Amino acid sequence: MLTVVQAFDRAPITEIATDDAAALERKLQAAERVFRDRDGWLKPHERVAILRRLAALMEGRRDHFAMQIAREGGKPLPDAVVETNRAIDGVHNAADELRNFAGREIPMGLSAAAEDRWAFTTKEPIGVVAAISAFNHPLNLIVHQVAPAVAVGCPVIVKPAATTPLSCIDFVALVHEAGLPEPWCQTLITEDNALAERLATDSRVAFLTFIGSARVGWSLHSKLAPGTRSALEHGGAAPAIVDRSADLGKVIEPIVKGGYYHAGQVCVSTQRIFIHADIADDFTQRLVARVESLRTADPTLNDTEVGPLILPREADRVGQWIEEAVQGGATLATGGKRLSGTTLQPAVLIDPAADAKVSTLEVFGPVVAVYRYDDLDEAIRRANALPTAFQASVFAQDVDVAMRAANRLDASAVMINDPTAFRTDWMPFAGRKESGYGTGGIPYTMRDMTQDKMILMRRS
């Protein structure tokens, strides 16, 4: 049995049964069986209808999902409501995408050898999908991995994080209630990392979608069965550059949202802030004042802005990183105090050393680091110095500065006057270098979960 607790106070929520190796084997066999029965594949219009019914069922349980996200994951309730709304929209997004999800004509007759032929491609589901998910968006990440599989017709086995399995379990139950037969969408509930690895690396799995730590993701990637494709979504230490032309009255709020949303437990949280020396003092004063006003409390309350970290050991780790940065010469401008077993006061560090953990590794906690710079290209060089790269921001009213930074920052997406954590679920979302592999976002995942087949006809 797995005991699920509230992230904030560690109070038990419920106990749920876990799966063992025999259960995994049954689920893999069931998934492979329905995929091999091509005559039993659901037609596109049937999959669209299931997704539409699913979205309607989710709307009926909107409040339940939001509170559950706040309880099991510790996300403040206002943000949990937003996550739930995004998840519902994501299901609609997968259904909508099927209207234009098609192959293309391949031109023939371009050489004498290709005369009198007609060729086109179709899209086929790739096969059984293994989805391993993370705790920080316990409903929306599941939607990102499961809804594309349902849309394109792949059987999917989804393993939620052991700390936040309840939203996944409830979501999959609604998938079945919406009309999808159980073998097409199954859960694997386990704390056993070896069992999760067995799922990911089984030869019957055609596609692995993994959201989580880079260490685990790249290890699984190296062990995949021959022919298995994958998509990995990890994280990094997202940079934001604030130019002296920036309007500080409009910068502080998005910076704070980017840095402290879900207590910084987001793969694209704003972590490293490079601020032009001409405005550094003013910016820092405003930033510290706003951070000190953040309400850190029980995430199930409507006015909470910052909630807990997912586990006490994560609060231990982040506190240690702050202490190490201060010992290495950084100034702790505010925060860092342990408020409870899982809760830290949001912190601002000024000029930590270039080799400090907070400067080089993903904090995944309520901490930002502020660094002064004099030259834009110097700030860009420092922003690009890590082996991770995901999303980045530049805040500037000077268009030349904004575009120079956007063109030169090593990132899959650069936000101009928006936080690094901005995302819509239909846009491409991808880590570069050690931060990931492949491109996320519902339409892009649907493409990954299919393969093209060309059909050629010769006129007789």
C-alpha positions as a Markdown table, in Angstrom:
| # | Residue | x | y | z |
|---|---|---|---|---|
| 1 | Met | 0.0 | 0.0 | 0.0 |
| 2 | Leu | 1.1 | 3.6 | -0.7 |
| 3 | Thr | 0.2 | 6.3 | 1.8 |
| 4 | Val | -0.5 | 9.6 | 0.1 |
| 5 | Val | -0.1 | 12.7 | 2.4 |
| 6 | Gln | -0.7 | 16.4 | 2.1 |
| 7 | Ala | 2.5 | 18.2 | 1.0 |
| 8 | Phe | 1.9 | 21.0 | 3.5 |
| 9 | Asp | 1.5 | 19.3 | 6.8 |
| 10 | Arg | 2.2 | 15.6 | 5.9 |
| 11 | Ala | -1.2 | 14.6 | 7.1 |
| 12 | Pro | -2.4 | 11.4 | 5.5 |
| 13 | Ile | -5.0 | 11.7 | 2.7 |
| 14 | Thr | -5.5 | 8.1 | 1.9 |
| 15 | Glu | -3.9 | 4.7 | 1.2 |
| 16 | Ile | -3.9 | 3.2 | -2.3 |
| 17 | Ala | -2.9 | -0.2 | -3.6 |
| 18 | Thr | 0.3 | -0.5 | -5.6 |
| 19 | Asp | 1.2 | -2.6 | -8.6 |
| 20 | Asp | 3.8 | -5.4 | -8.6 |
| 21 | Ala | 5.7 | -7.0 | -11.5 |
| 22 | Ala | 2.9 | -9.4 | -12.3 |
| 23 | Ala | 0.4 | -6.5 | -12.6 |
| 24 | Leu | 2.8 | -4.6 | -14.9 |
| 25 | Glu | 3.1 | -7.7 | -17.1 |
| 26 | Arg | -0.7 | -8.0 | -17.3 |
| 27 | Lys | -1.0 | -4.4 | -18.3 |
| 28 | Leu | 1.7 | -4.6 | -21.0 |
| 29 | Gln | 0.1 | -7.7 | -22.4 |
| 30 | Ala | -3.3 | -6.0 | -22.5 |
| 31 | Ala | -1.9 | -2.9 | -24.2 |
| 32 | Glu | 0.0 | -5.0 | -26.7 |
| 33 | Arg | -3.1 | -7.1 | -27.4 |
| 34 | Val | -5.4 | -4.2 | -28.3 |
| 35 | Phe | -2.8 | -2.5 | -30.4 |
| 36 | Arg | -2.1 | -5.7 | -32.4 |
| 37 | Asp | -5.9 | -6.0 | -33.1 |
| 38 | Arg | -6.0 | -3.4 | -35.9 |
| 39 | Asp | -9.7 | -4.1 | -36.6 |
| 40 | Gly | -10.4 | -3.0 | -33.0 |
| 41 | Trp | -8.8 | 0.4 | -33.3 |
| 42 | Leu | -11.1 | 3.2 | -32.5 |
| 43 | Lys | -11.9 | 5.5 | -35.5 |
| 44 | Pro | -10.8 | 9.2 | -35.3 |
| 45 | His | -14.4 | 10.4 | -34.7 |
| 46 | Glu | -14.8 | 7.9 | -31.8 |
| 47 | Arg | -11.6 | 9.2 | -30.2 |
| 48 | Val | -12.8 | 12.8 | -30.7 |
| 49 | Ala | -16.1 | 11.9 | -29.0 |
| 50 | Ile | -14.3 | 10.3 | -26.1 |
| 51 | Leu | -12.0 | 13.3 | -25.6 |
| 52 | Arg | -15.0 | 15.7 | -25.7 |
| 53 | Arg | -16.9 | 13.6 | -23.1 |
| 54 | Leu | -13.7 | 13.4 | -21.0 |
| 55 | Ala | -13.4 | 17.2 | -21.0 |
| 56 | Ala | -17.0 | 17.6 | -19.9 |
| 57 | Leu | -16.5 | 15.1 | -17.1 |
| 58 | Met | -13.5 | 17.0 | -15.9 |
| 59 | Glu | -15.4 | 20.2 | -15.9 |
| 60 | Gly | -17.9 | 18.5 | -13.6 |
| 61 | Arg | -15.1 | 17.7 | -11.1 |
| 62 | Arg | -13.2 | 21.0 | -11.6 |
| 63 | Asp | -13.3 | 21.9 | -7.9 |
| 64 | His | -12.4 | 18.4 | -6.8 |
| 65 | Phe | -9.3 | 18.3 | -9.0 |
| 66 | Ala | -8.1 | 21.8 | -7.9 |
| 67 | Met | -8.3 | 21.0 | -4.2 |
| 68 | Gln | -6.7 | 17.6 | -4.7 |
| 69 | Ile | -3.8 | 19.2 | -6.6 |
| 70 | Ala | -3.4 | 21.6 | -3.6 |
| 71 | Arg | -3.5 | 18.9 | -1.1 |
| 72 | Glu | -1.3 | 16.2 | -2.6 |
| 73 | Gly | 1.1 | 18.5 | -4.5 |
| 74 | Gly | 1.1 | 21.6 | -2.4 |
| 75 | Lys | 0.3 | 24.0 | -5.2 |
| 76 | Pro | -1.6 | 27.1 | -4.0 |
| 77 | Leu | -5.3 | 26.7 | -4.7 |
| 78 | Pro | -5.5 | 29.7 | -7.1 |
| 79 | Asp | -2.8 | 28.1 | -9.2 |
| 80 | Ala | -4.3 | 24.7 | -8.8 |
| 81 | Val | -7.6 | 26.1 | -10.3 |
| 82 | Val | -5.5 | 27.4 | -13.3 |
| 83 | Glu | -3.9 | 24.0 | -13.7 |
| 84 | Thr | -7.3 | 22.3 | -13.8 |
| 85 | Asn | -8.6 | 24.7 | -16.4 |
| 86 | Arg | -5.5 | 24.2 | -18.5 |
| 87 | Ala | -5.9 | 20.4 | -18.2 |
| 88 | Ile | -9.5 | 20.6 | -19.5 |
| 89 | Asp | -8.5 | 22.8 | -22.3 |
| 90 | Gly | -5.6 | 20.4 | -23.1 |
| 91 | Val | -8.1 | 17.6 | -23.7 |
| 92 | His | -10.0 | 19.8 | -26.1 |
| 93 | Asn | -6.7 | 20.7 | -27.7 |
| 94 | Ala | -6.0 | 17.1 | -28.5 |
| 95 | Ala | -9.4 | 16.6 | -30.0 |
| 96 | Asp | -9.2 | 19.8 | -32.0 |
| 97 | Glu | -5.8 | 18.8 | -33.4 |
| 98 | Leu | -7.3 | 15.7 | -35.0 |
| 99 | Arg | -9.2 | 17.9 | -37.5 |
| 100 | Asn | -5.9 | 18.8 | -39.2 |
| 101 | Phe | -3.8 | 15.8 | -38.2 |
| 102 | Ala | -3.0 | 14.2 | -41.6 |
| 103 | Gly | -0.3 | 13.2 | -44.0 |
| 104 | Arg | 0.6 | 14.9 | -47.2 |
| 105 | Glu | 1.0 | 14.2 | -50.9 |
| 106 | Ile | 4.5 | 13.3 | -52.1 |
| 107 | Pro | 5.2 | 14.8 | -55.5 |
| 108 | Met | 5.8 | 12.3 | -58.2 |
| 109 | Gly | 6.7 | 12.8 | -61.9 |
| 110 | Leu | 9.8 | 14.9 | -61.1 |
| 111 | Ser | 11.9 | 12.4 | -62.9 |
| 112 | Ala | 11.3 | 10.0 | -65.7 |
| 113 | Ala | 11.6 | 7.1 | -63.2 |
| 114 | Ala | 8.7 | 8.6 | -61.1 |
| 115 | Glu | 6.2 | 9.1 | -63.9 |
| 116 | Asp | 2.7 | 7.7 | -63.7 |
| 117 | Arg | 2.7 | 7.4 | -59.9 |
| 118 | Trp | 0.8 | 9.0 | -57.0 |
| 119 | Ala | 2.1 | 8.9 | -53.5 |
| 120 | Phe | 0.9 | 10.2 | -50.2 |
| 121 | Thr | 1.6 | 9.6 | -46.5 |
| 122 | Thr | -0.8 | 8.6 | -43.7 |
| 123 | Lys | -0.2 | 8.8 | -39.9 |
| 124 | Glu | -0.3 | 5.6 | -37.8 |
| 125 | Pro | -0.1 | 5.3 | -34.0 |
| 126 | Ile | 3.4 | 4.3 | -33.1 |
| 127 | Gly | 2.4 | 1.6 | -30.5 |
| 128 | Val | 2.3 | 1.2 | -26.8 |
| 129 | Val | 3.3 | 4.4 | -24.9 |
| 130 | Ala | 4.9 | 4.4 | -21.4 |
| 131 | Ala | 4.3 | 7.7 | -19.6 |
| 132 | Ile | 6.3 | 8.5 | -16.5 |
| 133 | Ser | 5.2 | 11.8 | -14.9 |
| 134 | Ala | 6.3 | 14.3 | -12.3 |
| 135 | Phe | 4.7 | 15.6 | -9.1 |
| 136 | Asn | 4.7 | 19.3 | -9.8 |
| 137 | His | 1.6 | 19.4 | -12.1 |
| 138 | Pro | -0.1 | 16.2 | -11.1 |
| 139 | Leu | -3.1 | 16.7 | -13.5 |
| 140 | Asn | -1.9 | 18.8 | -16.4 |
| 141 | Leu | 1.3 | 16.8 | -17.0 |
| 142 | Ile | -0.7 | 13.6 | -17.1 |
| 143 | Val | -3.0 | 15.2 | -19.7 |
| 144 | His | 0.0 | 16.2 | -21.8 |
| 145 | Gln | 1.2 | 12.6 | -21.8 |
| 146 | Val | -2.1 | 10.7 | -22.0 |
| 147 | Ala | -4.5 | 12.9 | -24.1 |
| 148 | Pro | -2.2 | 12.8 | -27.2 |
| 149 | Ala | -1.9 | 9.0 | -26.9 |
| 150 | Val | -5.7 | 8.7 | -26.7 |
| 151 | Ala | -6.1 | 11.1 | -29.6 |
| 152 | Val | -3.8 | 9.3 | -32.0 |
| 153 | Gly | -4.8 | 5.8 | -30.9 |
| 154 | Cys | -1.9 | 4.6 | -28.9 |
| 155 | Pro | -2.4 | 2.4 | -25.8 |
| 156 | Val | -0.8 | 4.2 | -22.8 |
| 157 | Ile | 0.4 | 3.0 | -19.4 |
| 158 | Val | 1.0 | 6.0 | -17.2 |
| 159 | Lys | 3.0 | 6.1 | -13.9 |
| 160 | Pro | 2.4 | 9.2 | -11.8 |
| 161 | Ala | 4.8 | 10.4 | -9.2 |
| 162 | Ala | 4.4 | 8.4 | -6.0 |
| 163 | Thr | 3.9 | 11.6 | -4.0 |
| 164 | Thr | 1.0 | 12.7 | -6.2 |
| 165 | Pro | -0.9 | 9.8 | -7.7 |
| 166 | Leu | -4.5 | 10.7 | -6.9 |
| 167 | Ser | -5.1 | 13.2 | -9.7 |
| 168 | Cys | -3.8 | 10.7 | -12.2 |
| 169 | Ile | -6.0 | 7.9 | -10.8 |
| 170 | Asp | -9.1 | 10.1 | -10.9 |
| 171 | Phe | -8.3 | 11.3 | -14.4 |
| 172 | Val | -7.8 | 7.8 | -15.8 |
| 173 | Ala | -11.1 | 6.7 | -14.2 |
| 174 | Leu | -12.8 | 9.6 | -16.1 |
| 175 | Val | -11.0 | 8.5 | -19.4 |
| 176 | His | -12.7 | 5.1 | -18.9 |
| 177 | Glu | -16.0 | 6.7 | -18.0 |
| 178 | Ala | -15.8 | 8.7 | -21.2 |
| 179 | Gly | -15.8 | 5.5 | -23.1 |
| 180 | Leu | -12.2 | 4.4 | -23.7 |
| 181 | Pro | -11.8 | 0.7 | -23.0 |
| 182 | Glu | -9.4 | 0.1 | -20.0 |
| 183 | Pro | -6.6 | -1.6 | -21.9 |
| 184 | Trp | -6.1 | 1.6 | -23.9 |
| 185 | Cys | -5.3 | 3.7 | -20.8 |
| 186 | Gln | -3.9 | 2.1 | -17.7 |
| 187 | Thr | -2.1 | 3.3 | -14.6 |
| 188 | Leu | 1.0 | 1.9 | -12.9 |
| 189 | Ile | 1.1 | 2.8 | -9.3 |
| 190 | Thr | 4.4 | 2.1 | -7.6 |
| 191 | Glu | 7.2 | 3.5 | -5.5 |
| 192 | Asp | 9.5 | 0.9 | -7.0 |
| 193 | Asn | 12.0 | 2.6 | -9.4 |
| 194 | Ala | 13.1 | -0.7 | -10.8 |
| 195 | Leu | 9.5 | -1.5 | -11.8 |
| 196 | Ala | 9.1 | 1.9 | -13.4 |
| 197 | Glu | 12.4 | 1.2 | -15.3 |
| 198 | Arg | 11.0 | -2.2 | -16.4 |
| 199 | Leu | 8.0 | -0.4 | -17.9 |
| 200 | Ala | 10.1 | 2.2 | -19.7 |
| 201 | Thr | 12.6 | -0.3 | -21.2 |
| 202 | Asp | 10.2 | -3.2 | -22.1 |
| 203 | Ser | 10.6 | -4.2 | -25.7 |
| 204 | Arg | 6.8 | -3.9 | -26.2 |
| 205 | Val | 7.0 | -0.1 | -25.5 |
| 206 | Ala | 7.3 | 1.9 | -28.7 |
| 207 | Phe | 7.5 | 5.4 | -27.1 |
| 208 | Leu | 8.6 | 6.7 | -23.7 |
| 209 | Thr | 7.5 | 10.1 | -22.5 |
| 210 | Phe | 9.3 | 11.0 | -19.3 |
| 211 | Ile | 9.0 | 14.2 | -17.2 |
| 212 | Gly | 11.3 | 14.4 | -14.2 |
| 213 | Ser | 15.0 | 14.6 | -13.3 |
| 214 | Ala | 17.7 | 14.6 | -15.9 |
| 215 | Arg | 19.6 | 12.0 | -14.0 |
| 216 | Val | 16.8 | 9.5 | -14.2 |
| 217 | Gly | 15.6 | 10.5 | -17.7 |
| 218 | Trp | 18.9 | 10.2 | -19.4 |
| 219 | Ser | 19.6 | 6.9 | -17.6 |
| 220 | Leu | 16.3 | 5.5 | -18.9 |
| 221 | His | 17.0 | 6.9 | -22.4 |
| 222 | Ser | 20.3 | 4.9 | -22.5 |
| 223 | Lys | 18.5 | 1.7 | -21.6 |
| 224 | Leu | 15.5 | 1.8 | -24.0 |
| 225 | Ala | 14.9 | -1.2 | -26.2 |
| 226 | Pro | 16.1 | -0.9 | -29.8 |
| 227 | Gly | 13.6 | 1.1 | -31.8 |
| 228 | Thr | 11.9 | 2.7 | -28.9 |
| 229 | Arg | 11.5 | 6.5 | -29.3 |
| 230 | Ser | 11.4 | 8.9 | -26.4 |
| 231 | Ala | 10.7 | 12.4 | -25.3 |
| 232 | Leu | 12.4 | 13.7 | -22.1 |
| 233 | Glu | 11.5 | 16.9 | -20.2 |
| 234 | His | 13.9 | 17.9 | -17.5 |
| 235 | Gly | 14.8 | 21.4 | -16.2 |
| 236 | Gly | 17.5 | 23.9 | -15.7 |
| 237 | Ala | 18.4 | 27.2 | -14.1 |
| 238 | Ala | 16.4 | 29.6 | -16.2 |
| 239 | Pro | 17.9 | 33.0 | -16.8 |
| 240 | Ala | 16.2 | 36.4 | -17.0 |
| 241 | Ile | 18.1 | 39.5 | -18.3 |
| 242 | Val | 16.7 | 42.9 | -17.1 |
| 243 | Asp | 18.0 | 45.7 | -19.3 |
| 244 | Arg | 18.3 | 49.3 | -18.0 |
| 245 | Ser | 15.5 | 50.2 | -20.4 |
| 246 | Ala | 13.1 | 47.9 | -18.7 |
| 247 | Asp | 10.0 | 49.4 | -17.0 |
| 248 | Leu | 10.6 | 48.3 | -13.4 |
| 249 | Gly | 6.9 | 49.0 | -12.6 |
| 250 | Lys | 6.0 | 46.2 | -15.0 |
| 251 | Val | 9.0 | 43.9 | -14.4 |
| 252 | Ile | 8.8 | 42.9 | -10.7 |
| 253 | Glu | 5.5 | 41.0 | -10.8 |
| 254 | Pro | 6.3 | 38.7 | -13.7 |
| 255 | Ile | 9.8 | 38.1 | -12.3 |
| 256 | Val | 8.3 | 37.1 | -8.9 |
| 257 | Lys | 5.7 | 34.9 | -10.6 |
| 258 | Gly | 8.3 | 33.2 | -12.7 |
| 259 | Gly | 10.6 | 32.6 | -9.7 |
| 260 | Tyr | 8.1 | 31.6 | -6.9 |
| 261 | Tyr | 5.2 | 30.0 | -8.8 |
| 262 | His | 4.6 | 26.6 | -7.0 |
| 263 | Ala | 7.5 | 27.5 | -4.7 |
| 264 | Gly | 9.9 | 27.4 | -7.6 |
| 265 | Gln | 9.1 | 23.7 | -8.4 |
| 266 | Val | 8.8 | 24.2 | -12.1 |
| 267 | Cys | 11.3 | 23.1 | -14.8 |
| 268 | Val | 11.4 | 26.7 | -16.3 |
| 269 | Ser | 11.3 | 28.7 | -13.0 |
| 270 | Thr | 13.2 | 32.0 | -13.2 |
| 271 | Gln | 16.3 | 31.3 | -11.1 |
| 272 | Arg | 19.2 | 33.5 | -12.3 |
| 273 | Ile | 18.4 | 37.2 | -12.8 |
| 274 | Phe | 21.0 | 39.3 | -14.5 |
| 275 | Ile | 20.2 | 43.0 | -13.8 |
| 276 | His | 22.0 | 46.0 | -15.4 |
| 277 | Ala | 24.1 | 47.8 | -12.9 |
| 278 | Asp | 22.5 | 51.2 | -13.6 |
| 279 | Ile | 19.2 | 49.9 | -12.1 |
| 280 | Ala | 20.4 | 47.1 | -9.9 |
| 281 | Asp | 19.8 | 48.8 | -6.6 |
| 282 | Asp | 16.3 | 50.0 | -7.4 |
| 283 | Phe | 15.4 | 46.6 | -8.9 |
| 284 | Thr | 16.7 | 44.7 | -5.9 |
| 285 | Gln | 14.9 | 46.9 | -3.4 |
| 286 | Arg | 11.6 | 46.5 | -5.3 |
| 287 | Leu | 12.1 | 42.8 | -5.7 |
| 288 | Val | 12.9 | 42.2 | -2.1 |
| 289 | Ala | 9.8 | 44.2 | -1.0 |
| 290 | Arg | 7.5 | 42.2 | -3.2 |
| 291 | Val | 9.0 | 38.8 | -2.2 |
| 292 | Glu | 8.6 | 39.8 | 1.5 |
| 293 | Ser | 5.0 | 40.4 | 0.9 |
| 294 | Leu | 4.3 | 37.0 | -0.6 |
| 295 | Arg | 1.9 | 35.0 | 1.6 |
| 296 | Thr | 3.5 | 31.6 | 2.3 |
| 297 | Ala | 0.9 | 29.3 | 3.9 |
| 298 | Asp | -1.4 | 26.3 | 3.6 |
| 299 | Pro | -1.9 | 25.8 | -0.2 |
| 300 | Thr | -5.6 | 25.0 | 0.2 |
| 301 | Leu | -6.3 | 28.6 | 1.3 |
| 302 | Asn | -7.6 | 31.0 | -1.4 |
| 303 | Asp | -5.0 | 33.7 | -0.6 |
| 304 | Thr | -1.9 | 31.6 | -0.5 |
| 305 | Glu | 0.8 | 32.6 | -3.0 |
| 306 | Val | 3.6 | 30.2 | -2.0 |
| 307 | Gly | 3.1 | 26.7 | -0.7 |
| 308 | Pro | 5.4 | 23.9 | 0.5 |
| 309 | Leu | 8.1 | 21.9 | -1.2 |
| 310 | Ile | 7.0 | 18.4 | -2.0 |
| 311 | Leu | 9.1 | 16.6 | 0.7 |
| 312 | Pro | 10.9 | 17.6 | 3.9 |
| 313 | Arg | 14.2 | 16.5 | 2.4 |
| 314 | Glu | 13.7 | 18.9 | -0.5 |
| 315 | Ala | 13.3 | 21.8 | 2.0 |
| 316 | Asp | 16.5 | 20.5 | 3.7 |
| 317 | Arg | 18.4 | 20.6 | 0.4 |
| 318 | Val | 17.3 | 24.0 | -0.6 |
| 319 | Gly | 18.1 | 25.4 | 2.8 |
| 320 | Gln | 21.6 | 23.9 | 2.5 |
| 321 | Trp | 22.1 | 25.4 | -0.9 |
| 322 | Ile | 21.2 | 28.9 | 0.4 |
| 323 | Glu | 23.6 | 28.5 | 3.4 |
| 324 | Glu | 26.4 | 27.3 | 1.1 |
| 325 | Ala | 25.8 | 30.3 | -1.2 |
| 326 | Val | 26.0 | 32.7 | 1.7 |
| 327 | Gln | 29.2 | 31.0 | 3.0 |
| 328 | Gly | 30.6 | 31.4 | -0.5 |
| 329 | Gly | 30.1 | 35.2 | -0.5 |
| 330 | Ala | 26.4 | 35.7 | -1.5 |
| 331 | Thr | 24.2 | 38.2 | 0.4 |
| 332 | Leu | 20.9 | 36.8 | 1.6 |
| 333 | Ala | 18.6 | 39.8 | 1.0 |
| 334 | Thr | 15.6 | 38.1 | 2.4 |
| 335 | Gly | 14.0 | 34.8 | 3.2 |
| 336 | Gly | 15.5 | 31.3 | 3.6 |
| 337 | Lys | 14.0 | 30.7 | 7.0 |
| 338 | Arg | 12.4 | 27.2 | 7.6 |
| 339 | Leu | 8.7 | 27.8 | 8.3 |
| 340 | Ser | 7.7 | 24.2 | 8.6 |
| 341 | Gly | 8.8 | 20.7 | 7.7 |
| 342 | Thr | 8.2 | 21.4 | 4.0 |
| 343 | Thr | 7.9 | 25.2 | 3.8 |
| 344 | Leu | 10.6 | 27.8 | 3.3 |
| 345 | Gln | 10.4 | 31.5 | 3.4 |
| 346 | Pro | 10.9 | 32.8 | -0.2 |
| 347 | Ala | 14.6 | 33.8 | -0.6 |
| 348 | Val | 16.6 | 36.3 | -2.7 |
| 349 | Leu | 20.3 | 35.9 | -3.0 |
| 350 | Ile | 22.6 | 38.7 | -4.3 |
| 351 | Asp | 25.7 | 37.8 | -6.3 |
| 352 | Pro | 26.3 | 34.2 | -5.4 |
| 353 | Ala | 29.6 | 32.8 | -6.7 |
| 354 | Ala | 29.6 | 31.5 | -10.3 |
| 355 | Asp | 30.2 | 28.0 | -9.1 |
| 356 | Ala | 27.6 | 28.0 | -6.3 |
| 357 | Lys | 24.9 | 25.3 | -6.6 |
| 358 | Val | 22.3 | 28.1 | -6.9 |
| 359 | Ser | 24.2 | 29.4 | -9.9 |
| 360 | Thr | 24.8 | 26.1 | -11.7 |
| 361 | Leu | 22.1 | 23.6 | -10.7 |
| 362 | Glu | 18.3 | 23.7 | -10.8 |
| 363 | Val | 17.2 | 24.8 | -7.3 |
| 364 | Phe | 13.6 | 23.7 | -7.7 |
| 365 | Gly | 12.7 | 25.8 | -4.7 |
| 366 | Pro | 11.6 | 29.3 | -3.7 |
| 367 | Val | 14.9 | 31.0 | -4.4 |
| 368 | Val | 16.2 | 33.4 | -7.0 |
| 369 | Ala | 19.7 | 34.7 | -7.5 |
| 370 | Val | 20.4 | 38.3 | -8.7 |
| 371 | Tyr | 23.7 | 39.2 | -10.5 |
| 372 | Arg | 24.8 | 42.6 | -11.8 |
| 373 | Tyr | 26.1 | 43.2 | -15.2 |
| 374 | Asp | 27.5 | 46.1 | -17.2 |
| 375 | Asp | 27.5 | 44.7 | -20.8 |
| 376 | Leu | 24.6 | 42.9 | -22.4 |
| 377 | Asp | 26.9 | 40.4 | -24.2 |
| 378 | Glu | 28.5 | 39.5 | -20.8 |
| 379 | Ala | 25.1 | 38.8 | -19.4 |
| 380 | Ile | 24.2 | 36.6 | -22.3 |
| 381 | Arg | 27.5 | 34.7 | -22.0 |
| 382 | Arg | 26.8 | 34.1 | -18.3 |
| 383 | Ala | 23.2 | 33.1 | -19.0 |
| 384 | Asn | 24.4 | 30.6 | -21.6 |
| 385 | Ala | 27.3 | 29.1 | -19.5 |
| 386 | Leu | 25.5 | 26.0 | -18.2 |
| 387 | Pro | 25.0 | 22.6 | -19.7 |
| 388 | Thr | 21.2 | 23.0 | -19.4 |
| 389 | Ala | 19.0 | 25.3 | -21.5 |
| 390 | Phe | 15.3 | 25.6 | -21.6 |
| 391 | Gln | 13.3 | 28.9 | -21.6 |
| 392 | Ala | 14.7 | 32.3 | -20.9 |
| 393 | Ser | 13.5 | 35.9 | -20.6 |
| 394 | Val | 14.6 | 39.4 | -21.4 |
| 395 | Phe | 13.0 | 42.5 | -20.0 |
| 396 | Ala | 13.6 | 45.6 | -22.1 |
| 397 | Gln | 11.8 | 48.5 | -23.7 |
| 398 | Asp | 14.7 | 48.9 | -26.1 |
| 399 | Val | 13.8 | 46.7 | -29.1 |
| 400 | Asp | 17.4 | 46.4 | -30.2 |
| 401 | Val | 18.4 | 45.0 | -26.8 |
| 402 | Ala | 15.4 | 42.7 | -26.6 |
| 403 | Met | 16.1 | 41.2 | -30.1 |
| 404 | Arg | 19.8 | 40.9 | -29.6 |
| 405 | Ala | 19.3 | 38.9 | -26.4 |
| 406 | Ala | 16.5 | 36.9 | -27.9 |
| 407 | Asn | 18.7 | 36.0 | -30.9 |
| 408 | Arg | 21.7 | 35.0 | -28.7 |
| 409 | Leu | 20.3 | 33.4 | -25.6 |
| 410 | Asp | 20.7 | 29.6 | -25.8 |
| 411 | Ala | 17.1 | 28.6 | -25.2 |
| 412 | Ser | 14.2 | 26.8 | -26.9 |
| 413 | Ala | 12.0 | 29.8 | -26.2 |
| 414 | Val | 12.8 | 33.4 | -25.2 |
| 415 | Met | 10.1 | 35.5 | -23.6 |
| 416 | Ile | 10.3 | 39.2 | -24.1 |
| 417 | Asn | 8.8 | 41.0 | -21.1 |
| 418 | Asp | 7.2 | 37.8 | -19.8 |
| 419 | Pro | 8.6 | 35.3 | -17.2 |
| 420 | Thr | 10.6 | 32.2 | -18.1 |
| 421 | Ala | 7.8 | 30.1 | -16.7 |
| 422 | Phe | 5.2 | 31.2 | -19.3 |
| 423 | Arg | 3.6 | 28.4 | -21.2 |
| 424 | Thr | 0.5 | 27.6 | -23.2 |
| 425 | Asp | -0.2 | 23.9 | -23.8 |
| 426 | Trp | -0.3 | 24.1 | -27.6 |
| 427 | Met | 3.1 | 25.8 | -28.0 |
| 428 | Pro | 6.4 | 23.8 | -28.5 |
| 429 | Phe | 8.1 | 23.2 | -25.1 |
| 430 | Ala | 11.6 | 21.7 | -25.2 |
| 431 | Gly | 14.7 | 21.5 | -23.2 |
| 432 | Arg | 18.0 | 21.9 | -25.0 |
| 433 | Lys | 21.3 | 20.1 | -24.2 |
| 434 | Glu | 20.9 | 18.3 | -20.9 |
| 435 | Ser | 17.5 | 19.8 | -20.3 |
| 436 | Gly | 15.6 | 17.4 | -22.5 |
| 437 | Tyr | 15.1 | 15.5 | -25.7 |
| 438 | Gly | 12.3 | 16.1 | -28.3 |
| 439 | Thr | 9.5 | 18.7 | -28.2 |
| 440 | Gly | 6.6 | 18.7 | -25.8 |
| 441 | Gly | 3.2 | 20.4 | -26.3 |
| 442 | Ile | 0.1 | 18.5 | -27.1 |
| 443 | Pro | 0.2 | 18.8 | -30.9 |
| 444 | Tyr | 4.0 | 18.0 | -31.0 |
| 445 | Thr | 3.5 | 15.0 | -28.7 |
| 446 | Met | 0.8 | 13.7 | -31.0 |
| 447 | Arg | 3.3 | 13.9 | -33.9 |
| 448 | Asp | 5.9 | 12.0 | -31.8 |
| 449 | Met | 3.3 | 9.3 | -31.0 |
| 450 | Thr | 2.7 | 8.6 | -34.7 |
| 451 | Gln | 4.8 | 7.4 | -37.6 |
| 452 | Asp | 4.3 | 8.2 | -41.3 |
| 453 | Lys | 3.6 | 5.6 | -43.8 |
| 454 | Met | 3.9 | 6.3 | -47.5 |
| 455 | Ile | 1.6 | 4.7 | -49.9 |
| 456 | Leu | 2.5 | 4.7 | -53.6 |
| 457 | Met | 0.2 | 3.8 | -56.5 |
| 458 | Arg | 1.4 | 3.2 | -60.0 |
| 459 | Arg | -1.0 | 3.7 | -62.9 |
| 460 | Ser | -1.4 | 0.4 | -64.7 |
